[in-house]
Structures are given as structure tokens and as C-alpha cells.
Amino acid sequence: MLQAHVAESPNRPAVANAEDDPLFGIIFPLFAIRGHLVELIEQASHDVDVAPTEAVALLHLANRDMMVSEISHAAGLQRSGGSVLVDRLHARRLIKRTPDERDRRVVRVSLTPSGSRIASVLLEQISSKALSLLQGLGTTDRRRLASGLQRMAAVRV
């Protein structure tokens, strides 16, 4: 049924098989997964009294120190929005700012012990629920999926 609709759409070229179309085979499932993850982040962030964008920043900072521009990108914000986000997290004493050792003009952001505790709670809540998204995938498929997603995430559009 969907196949027929796609073939008839004047704004979209017909495809022989929806499975061959990256929009259907890859992009739409990624949108669906993103929706699930957004719901998980919203719920987990509410439970620890942080905004969803703050939760995303804390989760990324749990992996490594970052610059404000990297946090902005990770949270899907404009650079100015990232600065506001970092200011809020700093005011709540969840992060600290440190001048970069090589370039004093660059500021690195890292978690404080309080921020680390919240990030751990967020990660635990999200991980335990997100595992259901991976049910049915074997170890090899999970590794391939992780590798492919990491490569996709590194691409700038």
C-alpha cells in the first residue's frame, strides 16, 4: 500500500522497491529510533530535574571533556544556545570550565562530581530501557550497527 503511494507521488521519483530506497530502509527507521530516544531522555531528565538538552550535554560529557561548540553540536543547538546551556549547568555546579592547556583561549568543559552522579543516573535509566531497541540483534549485528551509526554521526551535512 505504501509502495503504491510512493510510486504515485508527483514530488518523489518512483522506486522499484521501498526496501531499496535509503529513505525507507534507513532514514525513517532512524527517525523512529530518535523518537524513542527523545522520549527516554525526556523521562529520565525529568526524574533527575534537568532539562532534556542538559541531560544530553551531561551524557556526552560523561564520555569526555568537551568544548562549548562540541556541546552545542551534541545537543543540537546553535553556538549561542550551547553557551546558555553551559552557563545553566555551571550555575547548578554540574560542570566546570577549565582553560585548555595548549590554547588558553579555548575553554574545556567537564563534569563535577554532582554532574557525574546525575549523568550516571541518566545513563542507567536510559540504557536499561534502550536495550529493548536492540533485542533481536546478535553481537555481530550490534557491532556492525554501532560502527555504522558512529560513521553516520561523524558526517556533517
RAFEN-V584966 format. One record per pair of residues at least 4 apart in sequence whose ideal C-beta (glycine too) atoms are under 7 Angstrom apart, sorted by the first residue. I is the first residue (numbers start at 1). J is the second residue. D is the distance in Angstrom with one decimal. If there is no record, write none. Layout:
i->I j->J d->D
i->I j->J d->D
//
This chain:
i->1 j->5 d->6.9
i->2 j->6 d->6.3
i->2 j->18 d->6.5
i->3 j->7 d->6.4
i->3 j->18 d->5.3
i->4 j->8 d->6.3
i->5 j->9 d->6.6
i->6 j->12 d->6.4
i->6 j->14 d->6.8
i->6 j->15 d->6.5
i->6 j->18 d->6.4
i->7 j->14 d->4.2
i->15 j->20 d->5.9
i->15 j->21 d->4.4
i->16 j->20 d->6.2
i->18 j->24 d->4.4
i->19 j->25 d->5.6
i->21 j->25 d->6.2
i->22 j->26 d->4.9
i->22 j->27 d->6.1
i->23 j->27 d->4.9
i->23 j->28 d->6.3
i->24 j->28 d->5.6
i->26 j->30 d->6.3
i->27 j->31 d->6.6
i->28 j->32 d->6.6
i->29 j->33 d->6.3
i->30 j->34 d->6.1
i->31 j->35 d->6.5
i->32 j->36 d->6.8
i->33 j->37 d->6.3
i->33 j->133 d->6.4
i->34 j->38 d->6.2
i->35 j->39 d->6.6
i->36 j->40 d->6.5
i->36 j->133 d->6.3
i->37 j->41 d->6.2
i->37 j->130 d->6.9
i->38 j->42 d->6.2
i->39 j->43 d->6.3
i->40 j->44 d->6.1
i->40 j->126 d->4.9
i->40 j->129 d->5.4
i->40 j->130 d->6.0
i->41 j->45 d->5.8
i->41 j->52 d->5.1
i->41 j->55 d->5.4
i->41 j->56 d->6.5
i->41 j->126 d->6.5
i->42 j->46 d->6.4
i->42 j->52 d->5.1
i->43 j->47 d->6.6
i->44 j->48 d->6.8
i->44 j->55 d->6.4
i->44 j->122 d->5.0
i->44 j->125 d->4.1
i->44 j->126 d->5.2
i->45 j->50 d->5.0
i->45 j->51 d->6.2
i->45 j->52 d->4.7
i->45 j->54 d->6.8
i->45 j->55 d->3.8
i->45 j->122 d->7.0
i->47 j->125 d->6.5
i->48 j->118 d->5.1
i->48 j->121 d->5.4
i->48 j->122 d->6.2
i->50 j->54 d->4.1
i->50 j->55 d->5.2
i->50 j->58 d->6.9
i->50 j->118 d->6.5
i->52 j->56 d->6.6
i->53 j->57 d->6.5
i->53 j->75 d->4.7
i->53 j->77 d->6.7
i->53 j->85 d->5.8
i->54 j->58 d->6.3
i->54 j->85 d->6.6
i->54 j->88 d->6.7
i->54 j->89 d->6.0
i->55 j->59 d->6.3
i->55 j->122 d->5.3
i->56 j->60 d->6.5
i->56 j->74 d->6.3
i->56 j->75 d->4.7
i->57 j->61 d->6.1
i->57 j->71 d->5.1
i->57 j->74 d->6.7
i->57 j->75 d->5.3
i->57 j->85 d->5.9
i->57 j->89 d->6.4
i->58 j->62 d->6.5
i->58 j->94 d->6.5
i->58 j->111 d->6.8
i->58 j->115 d->5.8
i->58 j->118 d->5.8
i->58 j->119 d->4.3
i->58 j->122 d->6.3
i->59 j->119 d->5.9
i->59 j->122 d->5.8
i->59 j->123 d->6.3
i->60 j->66 d->6.4
i->60 j->71 d->6.7
i->60 j->74 d->4.4
i->61 j->66 d->6.0
i->61 j->95 d->6.6
i->61 j->109 d->6.5
i->61 j->110 d->6.4
i->61 j->111 d->5.0
i->61 j->115 d->6.9
i->61 j->119 d->6.8
i->62 j->111 d->6.5
i->62 j->116 d->6.9
i->62 j->119 d->4.0
i->62 j->123 d->6.4
i->65 j->108 d->4.7
i->65 j->109 d->6.5
i->65 j->110 d->4.3
i->66 j->70 d->4.1
i->66 j->71 d->5.2
i->66 j->109 d->5.6
i->67 j->106 d->6.2
i->67 j->107 d->6.9
i->67 j->108 d->6.3
i->68 j->72 d->6.3
i->68 j->82 d->5.1
i->68 j->83 d->5.8
i->68 j->86 d->5.3
i->68 j->107 d->6.6
i->68 j->109 d->6.4
i->69 j->73 d->6.5
i->69 j->79 d->5.9
i->69 j->82 d->6.6
i->70 j->74 d->6.2
i->71 j->75 d->6.1
i->71 j->82 d->5.1
i->71 j->85 d->6.6
i->71 j->86 d->6.2
i->71 j->109 d->6.3
i->72 j->77 d->4.7
i->72 j->78 d->6.6
i->72 j->79 d->5.1
i->72 j->81 d->6.3
i->72 j->82 d->2.7
i->75 j->82 d->6.7
i->75 j->85 d->6.2
i->77 j->81 d->3.4
i->77 j->82 d->5.0
i->77 j->85 d->6.4
i->79 j->83 d->6.8
i->80 j->84 d->6.7
i->81 j->85 d->6.2
i->82 j->86 d->6.3
i->83 j->87 d->6.3
i->84 j->88 d->6.5
i->85 j->89 d->6.4
i->86 j->90 d->6.0
i->86 j->95 d->6.7
i->86 j->109 d->5.9
i->87 j->91 d->6.2
i->88 j->92 d->6.5
i->89 j->94 d->4.6
i->89 j->95 d->4.4
i->89 j->115 d->7.0
i->90 j->95 d->5.5
i->90 j->97 d->6.4
i->93 j->112 d->5.7
i->93 j->114 d->5.8
i->94 j->111 d->6.9
i->94 j->112 d->6.0
i->94 j->114 d->5.6
i->94 j->115 d->3.5
i->94 j->118 d->6.4
i->95 j->109 d->5.3
i->95 j->110 d->6.6
i->95 j->111 d->5.9
i->95 j->112 d->6.2
i->95 j->115 d->5.3
i->96 j->110 d->5.8
i->96 j->112 d->5.4
i->97 j->107 d->5.0
i->97 j->109 d->5.8
i->98 j->108 d->5.0
i->98 j->110 d->6.6
i->99 j->104 d->4.8
i->99 j->107 d->6.1
i->100 j->104 d->6.7
i->100 j->106 d->3.8
i->100 j->107 d->7.0
i->100 j->108 d->5.4
i->111 j->115 d->3.7
i->111 j->116 d->4.4
i->111 j->119 d->6.1
i->112 j->116 d->6.9
i->113 j->117 d->6.5
i->114 j->118 d->6.6
i->115 j->119 d->6.1
i->116 j->120 d->6.4
i->117 j->121 d->6.7
i->118 j->122 d->6.2
i->119 j->123 d->6.1
i->120 j->124 d->6.3
i->121 j->125 d->6.3
i->122 j->126 d->6.0
i->123 j->127 d->5.7
i->124 j->128 d->6.3
i->125 j->129 d->6.8
i->126 j->130 d->5.5
i->127 j->131 d->6.5
i->134 j->142 d->6.1
i->137 j->141 d->4.2
i->137 j->142 d->5.0
i->137 j->145 d->6.7
i->138 j->142 d->7.0
i->139 j->143 d->6.5
i->140 j->144 d->6.4
i->141 j->145 d->6.1
i->142 j->146 d->6.2
i->143 j->147 d->6.3
i->144 j->148 d->6.2
i->145 j->149 d->6.1
i->146 j->150 d->6.2
i->147 j->151 d->6.6
i->148 j->152 d->6.3
i->149 j->153 d->6.1
i->150 j->154 d->6.6
//
